Amino acid sequence: MLKRWKIGEPDSKKAEQLRRQGSISQLCAEVLVSRGIENIERAAELLNVSEMTDPFLLKDMDRAVERILAAVDSGERICVYGDYDCDGVTATVMLTDWLLCAGADVTWYIPTRKEGYGMREEQIRRLHDEGVSLIITVDNGISAIDEAKLIRELGMELVVTDHHRAGDVLPEAVAVVDPFRPDCTSPYKTICGAVVVLKLISALDGGEWEPALEQFGDLAALATIADVMPLDGENRFIVQTGLKLLVNTDRMGLISLMAVCGMADGEPITAQTAAFQLIPRINAAGRFATATLAAKLLLTDDPEEAQILAGEIHSLNQERRATEQEIIEQILDEIRRAPELLHARVLVFAGENWHHGVIGIVAARLMERFGKPCFLMAREADGFRGSARSFGDFSVFECLKACASHLLRYGGHTSAGGFTVTESEKDAFCMAIQSYAAEYNPVMPVMTAEAVRALDPQTLTPENVEGLSILEPFGMGNPKPMFVLNQMLVTEVLPLSGGVHTKLRLRSDNVQHEVLMFRFRPEETGITSGMQIDVLISADVKEYMGRQSLTLRVEDWRISQAAQEQAIAAQAAYDAYCRGEKLPSPAYYQRMCPHRKDLVAVYQIVQRMPMTISQICTLLKDKGMNRCRARMIADIFRELNLLSYDAVTETLAKCSVTQKRELNESEAYRKIYTMTVQ
């Protein structure tokens, strides 16, 4: 997969001036300058947020507070109605915990993933039968128009707290607290459902946010990270504060959860640690069992119960990871059998017995790996349930909307969505996806990675990287800085964690670095000792036994001195050719068509050792080899069974040849040759 690297060149003089003004490291100053922050006042505004806004600035907050406090005082039965993801679970726990401490008669309910998002009629009727008179939604409810009417008809009342976009009509409720309702003038809107609840709790306490943040900041921070909210303004302050609270939390569930993650007691927790360790486990409960397990874990004060629940959730997360990997391997095997699947504008796969709780994660992994939007479908009793992920200007929601005639239901936004399609409409839906992409994205987006700048390997020291810590927490809106190391010699390729991950040892002159590649087995990387590569990396500093050391993670890599834009254009042209689309001029076909000497050269090289398409292009660059021609050669040799080709890793390797084959026996060769003489 080819990514476009955008490598910055921050103004060194401006960075030096900012470094002196703020007493920060040069590397940190360069990151800030690369993001348009060139003076200390602007940097302070970004980095030193230290308060939350008045919760009563949210529309209807006063009405929500009045109704909830009245219910608490009169002993009415209250139900907190949540959602099954991390944001919904933590929001449910926060409000339930506060109401219990206030002496309220409170219960809570979180639907299963099978029930689906939001309120359901049968549950509303059940709550009515159990004597509930007030329902408070958290992380849902803004679109519950029919459910709100039912609640009113049954004689109950509703308070909605949500953070999703409001439609043209608001639900009939005592209060609708949502920063995105059209008439809400609150200044900071991009908050998750748990932070809406945090503000509600602040308002219930009279408007003072400090006690609420002290009590629930740890959960609000996890929810903000999990829901990929921008880490600026209030969110930055909440996450900064919450991560510090998390280190010394007295919440038994979090203590037990951190223990099963292997997190050291008292060790600082970053947003990345939360995102990769704690949040997946909280979400795993809702994906593979019921989110009720996670809510019970976060509500319990019993150490023994917390340990048991944390153990169950940890096991569910292991099952989740294994299931993800199993689905990914099935899809990669399908690609190896049918490489033409990768030429589509949008990757679409369907499978039997795929767990619908993880196909969204798998779609995101495949999108990242192959650089194309991805739609996955899992067979269920009524057809197929699917999930989609995208990037750039290809909108999942607009695509689903255009294909709506084939779907039972759908929803989502620009970068992600879900849908249900019947067996009879599945094939037509798959074709409609590609038709939409061709019409509205004739030039498909290219995944882009942005680096602050290229670094001299000698400057990559624990001291310099440690200076970046003042920019944390990293996440949406404040991405972790990435840098490029150019022309690094690969000295070793080593398996990690039983071969699931890879470690590379790299050298430049007398400087050596070890870098980690997660979720790539050594044989899947296409990297071998002796190669010279450029690596896009992120960096962390770890401390062990009083000593600091670097942890470098590979975000992307390419062969040194590769012509990026030429390779991207060539790949796009080759994909278009394979889809049967007409290329702009005859010259394209001529550059794509291999000569006999090209085939001989590639065959001889691969006899010595397996070679990736990128390696072949580099080695034969002086002989006119380009990516299109190399891909065509791979197709020809694969068709003739003279070489094997792995489309996942783009690797050609020698294979057992049982008979002599002629070039003209290849349909792929005859087709491209014909195009050159027309």
VMD Tcl script that draws the C-alpha trace (Angstrom):
set ca {
  {0.00 0.00 0.00}
  {1.33 3.40 -0.98}
  {0.84 6.37 1.32}
  {1.64 9.93 0.39}
  {4.17 11.37 2.83}
  {4.00 15.07 3.54}
  {7.29 15.95 5.15}
  {7.40 19.39 6.71}
  {10.26 21.83 6.93}
  {9.42 24.01 9.94}
  {11.15 27.39 10.02}
  {14.22 26.78 12.20}
  {14.55 30.47 13.15}
  {10.95 30.69 14.35}
  {11.38 27.42 16.23}
  {14.56 28.67 17.90}
  {12.80 31.87 18.98}
  {9.88 29.90 20.39}
  {12.29 27.53 22.15}
  {13.95 30.45 23.93}
  {10.67 32.14 24.84}
  {9.09 29.00 26.28}
  {12.13 27.15 27.61}
  {11.11 24.10 25.59}
  {13.13 21.69 23.49}
  {14.03 22.52 19.90}
  {12.15 19.46 18.65}
  {9.03 20.50 20.55}
  {9.30 24.03 19.17}
  {9.55 22.65 15.64}
  {6.39 20.60 16.15}
  {4.52 23.70 17.31}
  {5.80 25.81 14.41}
  {4.82 23.07 11.96}
  {1.26 23.41 13.32}
  {1.17 27.16 12.84}
  {1.94 28.07 16.46}
  {4.77 30.57 16.23}
  {4.61 32.60 19.45}
  {4.56 31.77 23.13}
  {1.12 33.34 23.70}
  {-0.50 31.05 21.13}
  {1.38 28.06 22.53}
  {0.20 28.86 26.05}
  {-3.37 29.20 24.82}
  {-3.15 25.73 23.31}
  {-1.26 23.95 26.07}
  {-2.41 25.58 29.29}
  {-6.19 25.15 29.41}
  {-7.12 24.96 33.09}
  {-10.88 25.14 33.45}
  {-14.25 24.08 32.13}
  {-16.99 26.41 30.98}
  {-20.16 27.02 32.96}
  {-22.35 23.90 32.49}
  {-25.49 26.04 32.49}
  {-24.42 27.46 29.13}
  {-25.78 24.23 27.65}
  {-29.36 24.69 26.51}
  {-31.95 23.08 28.83}
  {-29.37 22.29 31.51}
  {-31.37 24.23 34.09}
  {-34.53 22.29 33.25}
  {-32.68 18.97 33.42}
  {-31.24 19.82 36.83}
  {-34.59 20.95 38.21}
  {-36.37 17.77 37.10}
  {-33.65 15.36 38.25}
  {-33.28 16.95 41.68}
  {-37.06 16.89 42.10}
  {-37.05 13.16 41.32}
  {-34.24 12.56 43.82}
  {-36.03 14.52 46.56}
  {-39.39 12.83 46.01}
  {-37.94 9.30 45.79}
  {-39.10 8.68 42.22}
  {-37.60 5.69 40.46}
  {-35.07 6.90 37.87}
  {-33.48 4.93 35.04}
  {-30.22 5.96 33.37}
  {-30.42 4.64 29.80}
  {-26.98 4.27 28.19}
  {-25.12 2.80 25.25}
  {-22.81 -0.20 24.83}
  {-19.58 1.55 23.81}
  {-16.97 3.02 26.15}
  {-18.53 6.48 26.05}
  {-22.00 5.15 26.81}
  {-20.79 2.81 29.55}
  {-18.75 5.46 31.38}
  {-21.55 8.01 31.06}
  {-23.99 5.50 32.53}
  {-21.64 4.73 35.41}
  {-20.95 8.39 36.17}
  {-24.57 9.49 36.42}
  {-25.70 6.33 38.20}
  {-22.88 6.67 40.74}
  {-23.73 10.33 41.41}
  {-27.44 9.57 41.82}
  {-26.72 6.70 44.20}
  {-24.52 8.98 46.30}
  {-27.34 11.54 46.29}
  {-29.71 8.92 47.71}
  {-31.80 8.48 44.58}
  {-33.84 5.40 43.73}
  {-31.94 4.66 40.53}
  {-31.51 1.80 38.11}
  {-29.65 1.71 34.81}
  {-29.92 -0.05 31.48}
  {-27.50 -0.55 28.60}
  {-28.79 -2.30 25.45}
  {-26.84 -5.14 23.90}
  {-25.14 -4.68 20.56}
  {-27.70 -7.09 19.10}
  {-30.55 -4.81 20.25}
  {-28.81 -1.91 18.62}
  {-28.13 1.70 19.47}
  {-30.70 3.80 21.34}
  {-33.95 3.17 23.15}
  {-36.40 0.38 22.27}
  {-40.14 0.18 22.87}
  {-40.01 -3.14 24.73}
  {-37.46 -1.81 27.22}
  {-39.43 1.40 27.76}
  {-42.54 -0.65 28.57}
  {-40.53 -2.88 30.90}
  {-39.18 0.13 32.77}
  {-42.71 1.50 33.08}
  {-43.87 -1.81 34.56}
  {-41.01 -1.63 37.07}
  {-42.19 1.75 38.32}
  {-39.72 4.05 36.60}
  {-41.14 7.56 36.23}
  {-38.07 9.39 34.87}
  {-35.72 8.16 32.14}
  {-32.41 9.99 31.61}
  {-30.56 9.09 28.43}
  {-26.79 9.33 28.22}
  {-24.89 9.21 24.91}
  {-28.17 8.68 23.05}
  {-31.71 9.98 22.77}
  {-31.41 12.93 20.39}
  {-33.10 10.93 17.61}
  {-35.60 9.08 19.84}
  {-38.67 10.89 18.50}
  {-41.10 7.95 18.61}
  {-39.69 6.60 21.87}
  {-40.14 10.00 23.53}
  {-43.81 10.02 22.51}
  {-44.27 6.55 23.98}
  {-42.65 7.62 27.25}
  {-45.08 10.54 27.49}
  {-48.08 8.34 26.63}
  {-47.12 5.93 29.42}
  {-47.07 8.78 31.93}
  {-43.30 8.85 32.36}
  {-40.95 11.75 31.69}
  {-37.71 12.00 29.75}
  {-34.48 13.96 30.06}
  {-32.15 13.58 27.08}
  {-28.39 14.07 27.37}
  {-26.52 13.38 24.16}
  {-23.73 14.70 21.93}
  {-24.82 13.44 18.52}
  {-26.16 15.72 15.82}
  {-29.80 16.69 16.20}
  {-32.29 16.18 13.39}
  {-34.93 18.62 12.24}
  {-37.18 17.63 15.15}
  {-36.16 17.26 18.79}
  {-37.68 14.55 20.99}
  {-40.51 15.64 23.28}
  {-38.79 15.76 26.66}
  {-38.58 17.79 29.83}
  {-35.06 18.74 28.75}
  {-32.83 18.01 25.77}
  {-29.20 18.70 26.66}
  {-27.05 18.37 23.57}
  {-24.37 20.86 22.48}
  {-25.30 20.21 18.84}
  {-28.97 21.10 19.09}
  {-29.41 24.13 16.81}
  {-30.36 26.57 19.55}
  {-27.59 25.63 21.99}
  {-25.09 28.48 22.33}
  {-22.53 26.71 24.53}
  {-19.06 27.72 23.30}
  {-17.40 24.30 23.28}
  {-19.39 21.65 21.44}
  {-17.14 18.77 20.40}
  {-17.54 16.76 23.59}
  {-18.47 13.13 24.12}
  {-21.55 11.85 25.92}
  {-19.67 11.29 29.18}
  {-18.50 14.91 29.23}
  {-22.10 16.06 28.73}
  {-22.85 13.97 31.83}
  {-19.84 15.47 33.63}
  {-21.31 18.90 32.97}
  {-24.73 17.68 34.12}
  {-23.22 16.45 37.39}
  {-21.45 19.80 37.77}
  {-24.79 21.56 37.30}
  {-26.49 19.21 39.76}
  {-23.81 20.26 42.26}
  {-24.66 23.92 41.72}
  {-22.38 24.64 38.80}
  {-19.03 23.89 40.46}
  {-17.07 21.67 38.08}
  {-14.06 20.89 40.32}
  {-15.81 18.25 42.53}
  {-17.32 16.54 39.51}
  {-13.97 16.45 37.72}
  {-12.22 15.14 40.82}
  {-14.77 12.34 41.19}
  {-15.35 11.40 37.55}
  {-12.47 12.87 35.54}
  {-10.86 9.46 35.09}
  {-13.95 8.06 33.36}
  {-14.59 11.23 31.35}
  {-11.00 11.11 30.06}
  {-11.36 7.50 28.90}
  {-14.62 8.33 27.13}
  {-13.14 11.39 25.39}
  {-10.23 9.33 24.07}
  {-12.46 6.41 23.11}
  {-14.89 8.58 21.14}
  {-11.98 10.24 19.29}
  {-12.89 13.75 20.37}
  {-10.47 16.59 19.48}
  {-7.94 17.01 22.28}
  {-8.01 20.76 22.44}
  {-9.70 23.27 24.74}
  {-11.82 21.69 27.47}
  {-11.21 18.18 26.19}
  {-7.46 18.63 26.57}
  {-7.93 19.83 30.15}
  {-10.32 16.98 31.01}
  {-8.04 14.32 29.54}
  {-4.89 15.77 31.13}
  {-6.59 15.88 34.52}
  {-8.34 12.53 34.09}
  {-5.17 10.65 33.14}
  {-3.47 11.94 36.30}
  {-6.47 10.89 38.37}
  {-6.39 7.48 36.69}
  {-2.90 6.77 38.02}
  {-4.13 7.08 41.62}
  {-7.78 6.13 41.12}
  {-9.62 4.54 44.02}
  {-12.19 3.01 41.65}
  {-11.80 -0.72 42.25}
  {-12.85 -1.64 38.72}
  {-10.19 0.50 37.10}
  {-7.54 -0.74 39.52}
  {-8.36 -4.34 38.61}
  {-8.57 -3.54 34.90}
  {-5.15 -1.89 34.93}
  {-3.77 -4.91 36.77}
  {-4.93 -7.39 34.10}
  {-3.41 -5.09 31.47}
  {-0.05 -5.43 33.21}
  {0.15 -1.70 33.89}
  {2.60 -0.91 36.69}
  {1.15 0.65 39.82}
  {1.76 4.41 39.86}
  {3.21 4.49 36.33}
  {2.13 7.56 34.28}
  {-0.68 6.82 31.86}
  {-0.76 8.41 28.42}
  {-3.69 8.76 26.07}
  {-2.08 6.05 23.91}
  {-1.90 3.67 26.87}
  {-5.57 4.27 27.59}
  {-6.47 3.86 23.91}
  {-4.59 0.59 23.40}
  {-4.97 -1.04 26.83}
  {-7.99 0.07 28.83}
  {-10.54 1.22 26.26}
  {-10.43 -1.93 24.05}
  {-11.22 -4.04 27.10}
  {-14.16 -1.87 28.12}
  {-15.46 -2.07 24.54}
  {-14.82 -5.82 24.35}
  {-17.58 -6.45 26.91}
  {-20.15 -4.82 24.63}
  {-18.74 -6.47 21.52}
  {-18.55 -10.07 22.74}
  {-20.98 -10.31 25.65}
  {-22.80 -7.39 27.22}
  {-21.63 -3.92 28.19}
  {-23.38 -4.56 31.51}
  {-20.19 -6.38 32.57}
  {-18.09 -3.25 32.02}
  {-20.62 -1.03 33.82}
  {-20.73 -3.40 36.79}
  {-16.93 -3.42 36.88}
  {-16.75 0.38 37.01}
  {-19.53 0.63 39.62}
  {-18.39 -2.01 42.09}
  {-16.69 -1.24 45.40}
  {-15.95 -4.92 46.06}
  {-12.30 -5.81 45.31}
  {-13.09 -9.49 44.78}
  {-15.95 -8.77 42.37}
  {-13.75 -6.25 40.55}
  {-11.02 -8.86 40.04}
  {-13.50 -11.42 38.72}
  {-15.16 -8.96 36.33}
  {-11.81 -7.58 35.13}
  {-10.67 -11.14 34.43}
  {-13.82 -11.86 32.43}
  {-13.43 -8.68 30.41}
  {-9.75 -9.40 29.80}
  {-10.70 -12.83 28.43}
  {-13.33 -11.25 26.20}
  {-10.70 -8.87 24.86}
  {-8.37 -11.75 24.08}
  {-11.26 -13.41 22.26}
  {-11.89 -10.16 20.41}
  {-8.28 -9.92 19.28}
  {-8.20 -13.54 18.16}
  {-11.47 -13.11 16.26}
  {-10.20 -9.97 14.53}
  {-7.04 -11.75 13.46}
  {-8.97 -14.75 12.21}
  {-11.19 -12.56 10.01}
  {-8.18 -10.60 8.73}
  {-6.36 -13.83 7.83}
  {-9.43 -15.10 5.96}
  {-9.58 -11.90 3.93}
  {-5.82 -11.87 3.25}
  {-6.04 -15.48 2.03}
  {-8.92 -14.44 -0.25}
  {-6.74 -11.64 -1.65}
  {-3.86 -14.03 -2.22}
  {-6.17 -16.31 -4.21}
  {-7.71 -13.42 -6.14}
  {-5.30 -10.42 -6.31}
  {-7.70 -8.60 -8.62}
  {-9.85 -7.79 -5.56}
  {-7.32 -5.12 -4.61}
  {-7.82 -3.22 -7.88}
  {-11.35 -2.10 -6.95}
  {-11.89 1.52 -5.94}
  {-13.47 0.30 -2.71}
  {-12.57 -2.98 -0.99}
  {-15.66 -5.07 -0.28}
  {-15.63 -8.43 1.49}
  {-18.33 -10.68 2.93}
  {-17.93 -13.69 5.17}
  {-19.63 -16.46 7.08}
  {-19.55 -16.54 10.87}
  {-17.85 -13.17 11.16}
  {-18.58 -11.55 14.50}
  {-20.42 -8.30 13.80}
  {-18.89 -6.76 16.92}
  {-15.44 -6.56 15.33}
  {-15.96 -6.11 11.60}
  {-15.73 -2.32 11.99}
  {-12.29 -2.71 13.57}
  {-11.23 -5.12 10.83}
  {-12.48 -2.72 8.14}
  {-10.33 0.02 9.67}
  {-7.27 -2.28 9.72}
  {-7.72 -3.24 6.07}
  {-8.27 0.38 5.06}
  {-5.03 1.33 6.78}
  {-3.16 -1.59 5.26}
  {-4.29 -1.22 1.65}
  {-5.11 2.49 1.51}
  {-8.65 2.12 0.21}
  {-12.13 2.53 1.74}
  {-13.37 -0.79 3.04}
  {-16.85 -2.31 3.42}
  {-17.24 -5.59 5.32}
  {-20.38 -7.73 5.63}
  {-21.10 -10.55 8.06}
  {-23.86 -13.02 7.24}
  {-26.76 -13.08 9.67}
  {-30.21 -14.66 9.72}
  {-31.85 -11.85 7.73}
  {-29.01 -11.28 5.26}
  {-25.78 -9.36 5.89}
  {-24.90 -6.82 8.54}
  {-22.04 -4.56 7.56}
  {-19.61 -1.91 8.64}
  {-17.58 0.53 6.54}
  {-14.57 2.78 7.05}
  {-13.13 5.47 4.82}
  {-10.83 8.50 4.71}
  {-10.30 11.63 2.64}
  {-13.19 12.84 0.52}
  {-14.87 9.46 -0.01}
  {-17.95 9.65 2.25}
  {-19.29 6.39 3.67}
  {-22.60 8.02 4.53}
  {-23.11 9.54 1.07}
  {-22.20 6.20 -0.51}
  {-24.73 4.34 1.65}
  {-27.33 7.00 0.93}
  {-26.78 6.58 -2.81}
  {-27.14 2.80 -2.41}
  {-30.17 3.04 -0.09}
  {-32.51 1.24 -2.49}
  {-30.53 -1.95 -1.87}
  {-30.41 -1.62 1.93}
  {-32.79 -2.44 4.75}
  {-31.20 0.21 6.96}
  {-28.06 2.29 7.19}
  {-26.44 5.11 9.12}
  {-23.12 6.77 9.76}
  {-21.01 9.76 8.79}
  {-18.18 10.64 6.45}
  {-15.57 8.20 7.72}
  {-17.65 5.31 9.11}
  {-21.05 3.71 8.87}
  {-23.16 0.61 9.33}
  {-25.77 -1.08 7.15}
  {-27.96 -4.15 6.68}
  {-28.57 -5.74 3.27}
  {-30.61 -8.79 2.26}
  {-29.12 -11.82 0.55}
  {-30.96 -11.00 -2.67}
  {-29.64 -7.41 -2.80}
  {-26.06 -8.09 -1.72}
  {-24.49 -8.39 -5.18}
  {-26.36 -5.37 -6.51}
  {-25.26 -3.39 -3.44}
  {-21.60 -4.31 -4.03}
  {-21.86 -3.12 -7.63}
  {-23.59 0.08 -6.53}
  {-20.72 0.88 -4.15}
  {-18.22 0.75 -7.02}
  {-20.53 2.74 -9.31}
  {-20.90 5.46 -6.69}
  {-17.12 5.61 -6.23}
  {-16.52 5.88 -9.98}
  {-19.07 8.68 -10.37}
  {-18.30 10.79 -7.31}
  {-14.62 9.97 -6.78}
  {-13.12 9.50 -10.25}
  {-9.80 10.12 -8.52}
  {-9.87 8.13 -5.31}
  {-8.23 9.67 -2.22}
  {-4.68 8.65 -1.33}
  {-3.99 7.99 2.33}
  {-1.64 10.68 3.61}
  {0.81 10.65 6.51}
  {2.25 13.92 7.77}
  {5.71 14.15 9.29}
  {7.03 17.17 11.18}
  {10.35 16.85 9.37}
  {13.16 14.50 8.42}
  {15.53 13.91 11.35}
  {19.22 13.24 11.57}
  {19.27 9.88 13.41}
  {21.77 11.37 15.89}
  {19.17 13.89 17.12}
  {16.74 11.10 18.01}
  {17.71 10.82 21.70}
  {15.65 10.18 24.86}
  {16.30 13.76 25.97}
  {14.96 15.30 22.76}
  {11.92 13.03 22.62}
  {11.15 13.61 26.30}
  {10.79 17.30 25.46}
  {7.70 16.47 23.40}
  {5.80 15.35 26.52}
  {4.44 18.84 27.19}
  {2.34 18.46 24.04}
  {0.47 15.48 25.47}
  {-2.19 14.18 25.51}
  {-1.99 13.15 21.87}
  {-5.04 12.25 19.84}
  {-7.59 13.75 17.46}
  {-6.76 17.41 16.80}
  {-3.36 17.01 18.48}
  {-1.75 14.06 16.70}
  {1.38 12.42 17.97}
  {4.32 13.94 16.06}
  {5.86 11.75 13.38}
  {9.33 12.08 11.88}
  {11.23 10.57 8.98}
  {14.56 8.78 9.14}
  {16.05 8.61 5.66}
  {18.42 6.06 4.13}
  {18.56 3.65 7.05}
  {20.34 0.36 6.44}
  {18.40 -2.68 7.67}
  {20.81 -4.88 9.61}
  {18.31 -7.32 11.17}
  {14.64 -8.26 10.88}
  {13.45 -9.97 14.06}
  {10.11 -11.52 15.11}
  {8.37 -10.28 18.26}
  {5.61 -11.87 20.36}
  {5.90 -15.21 18.62}
  {6.14 -13.62 15.19}
  {3.00 -11.49 15.43}
  {5.03 -8.25 15.38}
  {8.42 -7.26 13.95}
  {11.51 -5.45 15.20}
  {13.98 -3.87 12.79}
  {17.55 -2.94 13.59}
  {18.60 0.04 11.50}
  {21.92 1.81 11.05}
  {23.04 5.10 9.58}
  {26.80 5.68 9.76}
  {27.62 4.96 13.42}
  {24.07 5.47 14.75}
  {21.84 2.46 15.38}
  {18.14 2.38 16.23}
  {15.65 -0.38 16.92}
  {12.14 0.22 15.58}
  {8.95 -1.77 16.11}
  {6.34 -2.72 13.51}
  {3.09 -3.80 15.13}
  {0.60 -6.22 13.51}
  {3.06 -7.15 10.77}
  {4.84 -10.49 10.77}
  {8.44 -10.32 9.48}
  {7.49 -12.17 6.30}
  {4.63 -9.73 5.67}
  {6.80 -6.62 5.74}
  {8.75 -7.32 2.56}
  {11.82 -6.00 4.40}
  {15.08 -7.95 4.40}
  {18.54 -7.35 5.79}
  {20.70 -5.18 3.56}
  {17.84 -3.04 2.28}
  {18.08 0.72 2.58}
  {14.77 2.22 3.63}
  {13.15 5.44 4.79}
  {10.95 5.05 7.87}
  {8.14 7.21 9.20}
  {8.27 6.87 12.97}
  {6.69 8.05 16.20}
  {8.74 8.06 19.39}
  {8.23 7.52 23.10}
  {10.52 7.50 26.10}
  {10.33 4.67 28.62}
  {12.06 4.58 31.97}
  {13.34 1.35 33.51}
  {15.58 1.03 36.57}
  {16.17 4.78 36.48}
  {17.34 4.78 32.87}
  {15.50 6.30 29.93}
  {15.29 4.54 26.59}
  {13.62 5.20 23.26}
  {10.71 3.24 21.86}
  {10.37 3.92 18.13}
  {7.32 2.73 16.23}
  {7.20 2.40 12.44}
  {4.10 4.10 11.04}
  {5.13 3.52 7.40}
  {8.21 2.74 5.36}
  {9.48 2.80 1.79}
  {12.63 2.01 -0.12}
  {15.02 4.95 -0.02}
  {14.93 7.43 -2.88}
  {11.67 5.98 -4.22}
  {9.77 8.40 -6.43}
  {6.64 8.81 -4.34}
  {4.30 10.60 -6.73}
  {5.35 8.48 -9.69}
  {4.63 5.30 -7.74}
  {1.21 6.59 -6.59}
  {0.25 7.60 -10.12}
  {1.50 4.30 -11.52}
  {-0.51 2.30 -8.99}
  {-3.65 4.30 -9.82}
  {-3.11 3.72 -13.54}
  {-2.54 0.00 -13.06}
  {-5.69 -0.35 -10.93}
  {-7.69 1.54 -13.57}
  {-6.33 -0.74 -16.31}
  {-7.26 -3.84 -14.31}
  {-10.78 -2.47 -13.84}
  {-11.11 -2.18 -17.61}
  {-11.04 1.61 -17.67}
  {-9.49 3.44 -20.59}
  {-6.18 5.12 -19.79}
  {-5.50 8.73 -20.88}
  {-3.10 7.94 -23.75}
  {-1.36 5.08 -25.60}
  {1.85 5.96 -23.76}
  {0.40 4.47 -20.57}
  {0.02 1.05 -22.20}
  {3.48 1.22 -23.72}
  {5.09 1.96 -20.34}
  {3.07 -0.83 -18.77}
  {3.87 -3.52 -21.34}
  {7.01 -5.51 -20.44}
  {9.66 -6.48 -22.98}
  {11.12 -9.96 -22.98}
  {14.36 -8.61 -21.46}
  {12.32 -7.18 -18.54}
  {10.79 -10.57 -17.84}
  {14.18 -12.28 -18.02}
  {15.74 -9.74 -15.65}
  {12.97 -10.11 -13.05}
  {12.98 -13.90 -13.30}
  {16.73 -14.07 -12.73}
  {16.61 -11.69 -9.75}
  {13.79 -13.60 -8.05}
  {15.62 -16.91 -8.49}
  {18.22 -15.60 -6.03}
  {15.73 -14.38 -3.40}
  {12.10 -13.20 -3.07}
  {11.58 -9.63 -4.21}
  {8.85 -7.06 -3.63}
  {7.51 -4.89 -6.42}
  {9.25 -1.88 -4.84}
  {12.58 -3.71 -4.72}
  {12.29 -4.77 -8.35}
  {11.54 -1.19 -9.39}
  {14.58 0.04 -7.49}
  {17.00 -2.61 -8.75}
  {15.91 -2.23 -12.38}
  {15.28 1.51 -12.34}
  {18.16 2.20 -14.73}
  {16.63 -0.28 -17.19}
  {13.33 1.60 -17.32}
  {11.38 -0.50 -14.83}
  {8.33 1.19 -13.35}
  {5.62 0.07 -10.94}
  {3.00 -0.60 -13.63}
  {5.38 -2.79 -15.63}
  {6.56 -4.65 -12.54}
  {2.96 -5.40 -11.55}
  {2.22 -6.61 -15.06}
  {5.26 -8.90 -14.95}
  {4.00 -10.32 -11.64}
  {0.61 -11.04 -13.21}
  {2.20 -12.76 -16.22}
  {4.52 -14.99 -14.18}
  {1.73 -15.88 -11.75}
  {-0.59 -16.81 -14.62}
  {2.10 -19.01 -16.23}
  {3.02 -20.61 -12.87}
  {6.65 -19.60 -13.36}
  {6.83 -17.49 -10.18}
  {4.53 -17.18 -7.18}
  {3.06 -13.80 -6.30}
  {1.73 -12.75 -2.89}
  {-0.59 -9.78 -3.48}
  {-0.73 -8.99 0.24}
  {2.99 -8.31 0.52}
  {3.54 -7.63 -3.21}
  {6.28 -10.25 -3.24}
  {7.46 -12.42 -6.14}
  {9.22 -15.70 -5.28}
  {10.49 -18.68 -7.21}
  {8.35 -21.77 -7.36}
  {8.53 -25.29 -8.70}
  {8.25 -25.13 -12.51}
  {6.87 -28.31 -14.06}
  {6.82 -27.36 -17.73}
  {8.18 -24.88 -20.20}
  {5.83 -22.01 -20.95}
  {5.73 -19.51 -23.81}
  {5.10 -15.80 -23.20}
  {2.18 -15.72 -25.64}
  {0.36 -18.29 -23.51}
  {-0.29 -15.50 -21.00}
  {-3.64 -13.80 -21.48}
  {-2.38 -10.88 -19.39}
  {0.56 -10.40 -21.78}
  {-1.55 -10.74 -24.93}
  {-4.04 -8.18 -23.63}
  {-1.49 -5.48 -22.73}
  {0.52 -6.12 -25.92}
  {-2.64 -5.68 -28.00}
  {-3.31 -2.35 -26.29}
  {0.13 -1.07 -27.33}
  {-0.40 -1.72 -31.06}
  {-3.94 -0.36 -31.36}
}
mol new
graphics top color blue
foreach p $ca { graphics top sphere $p radius 0.5 }
foreach p [lrange $ca 0 end-1] q [lrange $ca 1 end] { graphics top cylinder $p $q radius 0.2 }
display resetview
